[in-house]
């Protein structure tokens, strides 16, 4: 099984299925799509839940403090004082070794590497 990548699609848009996390319970998980547009002058990062609810919509340069957590599978971005957490583990499976040495090229890591030079 191959892991999805955060690379640009043919339309200049990065997109990955994921789960927006409002809290650490199953009730706080909202499946949907994380998307970044690369349009100039300012790209946007959005997360739209499967039910159509927009949970994140911001110019990328207004975001800060991009990182990954939870065994390299959850992307965290901050917009002002709001933390957005998006789990990007394919099919909900967490890979890695609890002792150390996680898979280096995780989808969340790819997103982090893409966003870091673009955020404010």
Contact map, one row per residue, 1 for C-alpha under 8 A:
111000000000000000000000000000000000000000000000000000000000000000000000000000000000000000000000000000000000000000000000
111100000000000000000000000000000000000000000000000000000000000000000000000000000000000000000000000000000000000000000000
111110000000000000000000000000000000000000000000000000000000000000000000000000000000000001000000000000000010000000000000
011111000000000100000000000000000000000000000000000000000000000000000000000000000000000001000000000000000010000000000000
001111100000000100000000000000000000000000000000000000000000000000000000000000000000000000000000000000000010010000000000
000111110000011100000000000000000000000000000000000000000000000000000000000000000000000000000000000000000010011000000000
000011111000011000000000000000000000000000000000000000000000000000000000000000000000000000000000000000000000000000000000
000001111111111000000000000000000000000000000000000000000000000000000000000000000000000000000000000000000000000000000000
000000111111111000000000000000000000000000000000000000000000000000000000000000000000000000000000000000000000000000000000
000000011111100000000000000000000000000000000000000000000000000000000000000000000000000000000000000000000000000000000000
000000011111100000000000000000000000000000000000000000000000000000000000000000000000000000000000000000000000000000000000
000000011111110000000000000000000000111000000000000000000000000000000000000000000000000000000000000000000000000000000000
000000011111111000000000000000000011110000000000000000000000000000000000000000000000000000000000000000000000000000000000
000001111001111100000000000000000011110000000000000000000000000000000000000000000000000000000000000000000000000000000000
000001111000111110000000000000001111000000000000000000000000000000000000000000000000000000000000000000000000000000000000
000111000000011111000000000000001110000000000000000000000000000000000000000000000000000100000000000000000000000000000000
000000000000001111100000000000111100000000000000000000000000000000000000000000000000000100000000000000000000000000000000
000000000000000111110000000000111100000000000000000000000000000000000000000000000000011111000000000000000000000000000000
000000000000000011111000000011111000000000000000000000000000000000000000000000000000011100000000000000000000000000000000
000000000000000001111100000111110000000000000010100000100000000000000000000000000001111000000000000000000000000000000000
000000000000000000111111000111000000000000000000000000000000000000000000000000000001111000000000000000000000000000000000
000000000000000000011111000111000000000000000000000000000000000000000000000000000000100000000000000000000000000000000000
000000000000000000001111101110000000000000000000000000000000000000000000000000000000000000000000000000000000000000000000
000000000000000000001111110100000000000000000000000000000000000000000000000000000000000000000000000000000000000000000000
000000000000000000000011111110000000000000000000000000000000000000000000000000000000000000000000000000000000000000000000
000000000000000000000001111110000000000000000000000000000000000000000000000000000000000000000000000000000000000000000000
000000000000000000000010111110000000000000000000000000000000000000000000000000000000000000000000000000000000000000000000
000000000000000000011111111111000000000000000000000000000000000000000000000000000000000000000000000000000000000000000000
000000000000000000111110111111100000000000000000000000000000000000000000000000000000000000000000000000000000000000000000
000000000000000000111100000111110000000000000000110000000000000000000000000000000000000000000000000000000000000000000000
000000000000000011110000000011111000000000000000110000000000000000000000000000000000000000000000000000000000000000000000
000000000000000011110000000001111100000000000011111000000000000000000000000000000000000000000000000000000000000000000000
000000000000001111100000000000111110000000000011110000000000000000000000000000000000000000000000000000000000000000000000
000000000000001111000000000000011111000000001111000000000000000000000000000000000000010000000000000000000000000000000000
000000000000111100000000000000001111100000001110000000000000000000000000000000000000000000000000000000000000000000000000
000000000000111000000000000000000111110000111100000000000000000000000000000000000000000000000000000000000000000000000000
000000000001110000000000000000000011111000111000000000000000000000000000000000000000000000000000000000000000000000000000
000000000001110000000000000000000001111101110000000000000000000000000000000000000000000000000000000000000000000000000000
000000000001000000000000000000000000111111100000000000000000000000000000000000000000000000000000000000000000000000000000
000000000000000000000000000000000000011111100000000000000000000000000000000000000000000000000000000000000000000000000000
000000000000000000000000000000000000001111100000000000000000000000000000000000000000000000000000000000000000000000000000
000000000000000000000000000000000000011111110000000000000011100000000000000000000000000000000000000000000000000000000000
000000000000000000000000000000000001111111111000000000000011100000000000000000000000000000000000000000000000000000000000
000000000000000000000000000000000001110001111100000000001111000000000000000000000000000000000000000000000000000000000000
000000000000000000000000000000000111100000111110000000011111000000000000000000000000000000000000000000000000000000000000
000000000000000000000000000000000111000000011111000001111100000000000000000000000000000000000000000000000000000000000000
000000000000000000010000000000011110000000001111100001111000000000000000000000000000000000000000000000000000000000000000
000000000000000000000000000000011100000000000111111111110000000000000000000000000000000000000000000000000000000000000000
000000000000000000010000000001111000000000000011111111100000000000000000000000000000000000000000000000000000000000000000
000000000000000000000000000001111000000000000001111110000000000000000000000000000000000000000000000000000000000000000000
000000000000000000000000000000010000000000000001111110000000000000000000000000000000000000000000000000000000000000000000
000000000000000000000000000000000000000000000001111111000000000000000000000000000000000000000000000000000000000000000000
000000000000000000000000000000000000000000000001111111100000000000000000000000000000000000000000000000000000000000000000
000000000000000000000000000000000000000000000111100111111000000000000000000000000000000000000000000000000000000000000000
000000000000000000010000000000000000000000000111100011111000000000000000000000000000000000000000000000000000000000000000
000000000000000000000000000000000000000000001111000001111100000000000000000000000001000000000000000000000000000000000000
000000000000000000000000000000000000000000011110000001111110000000000000000000000000000000000000000000000000000000000000
000000000000000000000000000000000000000000011100000000011111011000000000000000100000000000000000000000000000000000000000
000000000000000000000000000000000000000001111000000000001111111000000000000000000000000000000000000000000000000000000000
000000000000000000000000000000000000000001111000000000000111111000000000000000000000000000000000000000000000000000100111
000000000000000000000000000000000000000001100000000000000011111100000000000000000000000000000000000000000000000000000111
000000000000000000000000000000000000000000000000000000000111111100000000000000110000000000000000000000000000000000000011
000000000000000000000000000000000000000000000000000000000111111111000000000011110000000000000000000000000000000000000011
000000000000000000000000000000000000000000000000000000000000111111000000000011110000000000000000000000000000000000000011
000000000000000000000000000000000000000000000000000000000000001111100000000111000000000000000000000000000000000000000000
000000000000000000000000000000000000000000000000000000000000001111110000001111000000000000000000000000000000000100110010
000000000000000000000000000000000000000000000000000000000000000011111000001110000000000000000000000000000000000100000000
000000000000000000000000000000000000000000000000000000000000000001111101111100000000000000000000000000000001100100000000
000000000000000000000000000000000000000000000000000000000000000000111111111100000000000000000000000000000000000000000000
000000000000000000000000000000000000000000000000000000000000000000011111110000000000000000000000000000000000000000000000
000000000000000000000000000000000000000000000000000000000000000000001111110000000000000000000111010001000000000000000000
000000000000000000000000000000000000000000000000000000000000000000011111111000000000000000000000000001100101100000000000
000000000000000000000000000000000000000000000000000000000000000000011111111000000000001110000100000000000111100000000000
000000000000000000000000000000000000000000000000000000000000000000011111111100000000111110000000000000000001000000000000
000000000000000000000000000000000000000000000000000000000000000001111001111110000000111100000000000000000001101100000000
000000000000000000000000000000000000000000000000000000000000000011111000011111000011110000000000000000000000000000000000
000000000000000000000000000000000000000000000000000000000000001111100000001111100011100000000000000000000000000000000000
000000000000000000000000000000000000000000000000000000000000001111000000000111111111000000000000000000000000000000000000
000000000000000000000000000000000000000000000000000000000100011100000000000011111111000000000000000000000000000000000000
000000000000000000000000000000000000000000000000000000000000011100000000000001111100000000000000000000000000000000000000
000000000000000000000000000000000000000000000000000000000000000000000000000001111110000000000000000000000000000000000000
000000000000000000000000000000000000000000000000000000000000000000000000000001111111000000000000000000000000000000000000
000000000000000000000000000000000000000000000000000000000000000000000000000111101111100000000000000000000000000000000000
000000000000000000011000000000000000000000000000000000010000000000000000000111100111110000000000000000000000000000000000
000000000000000000011100000000000000000000000000000000000000000000000000011110000011111000000000000000000000000000000000
000000000000000001111000000000000100000000000000000000000000000000000000011100000001111100000000000000000000000000000000
000000000000000001111000000000000000000000000000000000000000000000000000111000000000111110000000000000000001000000000000
000000000000000111100000000000000000000000000000000000000000000000000000111000000000011111010000000000000011000000000000
000000000000000001000000000000000000000000000000000000000000000000000000110000000000001111111100000000000011000000000000
001100000000000001000000000000000000000000000000000000000000000000000000000000000000000111111000000000000000000000000000
000000000000000000000000000000000000000000000000000000000000000000000000000000000000000011111000000000000000000000000000
000000000000000000000000000000000000000000000000000000000000000000000000000000000000000111111100000000000000000000000000
000000000000000000000000000000000000000000000000000000000000000000000000000000000000000011111110000000000000000000000000
000000000000000000000000000000000000000000000000000000000000000000000010100000000000000010011111000000000000000000000000
000000000000000000000000000000000000000000000000000000000000000000000010000000000000000000001111100001100000000000000000
000000000000000000000000000000000000000000000000000000000000000000000010000000000000000000000111110111100000000000000000
000000000000000000000000000000000000000000000000000000000000000000000000000000000000000000000011111111000000000000000000
000000000000000000000000000000000000000000000000000000000000000000000010000000000000000000000001111110000000000000000000
000000000000000000000000000000000000000000000000000000000000000000000000000000000000000000000000111110000000000000000000
000000000000000000000000000000000000000000000000000000000000000000000000000000000000000000000001111111000000000000000000
000000000000000000000000000000000000000000000000000000000000000000000000000000000000000000000001111111100000000000000000
000000000000000000000000000000000000000000000000000000000000000000000011000000000000000000000011100111110000000000000000
000000000000000000000000000000000000000000000000000000000000000000000001000000000000000000000011000011111100000000000000
000000000000000000000000000000000000000000000000000000000000000000000000000000000000000000000000000001111100100000000000
000000000000000000000000000000000000000000000000000000000000000000000000000000000000000000000000000000111110110000000000
000000000000000000000000000000000000000000000000000000000000000000000001100000000000000000000000000000111111110000000000
001111000000000000000000000000000000000000000000000000000000000000000000100000000000000110000000000000001111111000000000
000000000000000000000000000000000000000000000000000000000000000000010001111000000000001110000000000000000111111100000000
000000000000000000000000000000000000000000000000000000000000000000010001101000000000000000000000000000011111111110000000
000011000000000000000000000000000000000000000000000000000000000000000000000000000000000000000000000000001111111111000000
000001000000000000000000000000000000000000000000000000000000000000000000001000000000000000000000000000000011111111100000
000000000000000000000000000000000000000000000000000000000000000001110000001000000000000000000000000000000001111111110000
000000000000000000000000000000000000000000000000000000000000000000000000000000000000000000000000000000000000111111111000
000000000000000000000000000000000000000000000000000000000000000000000000000000000000000000000000000000000000011111111100
000000000000000000000000000000000000000000000000000000000001000001000000000000000000000000000000000000000000001111111110
000000000000000000000000000000000000000000000000000000000000000001000000000000000000000000000000000000000000000111111110
000000000000000000000000000000000000000000000000000000000000000000000000000000000000000000000000000000000000000011111110
000000000000000000000000000000000000000000000000000000000001100000000000000000000000000000000000000000000000000001111111
000000000000000000000000000000000000000000000000000000000001111101000000000000000000000000000000000000000000000000111111
000000000000000000000000000000000000000000000000000000000001111100000000000000000000000000000000000000000000000000000111
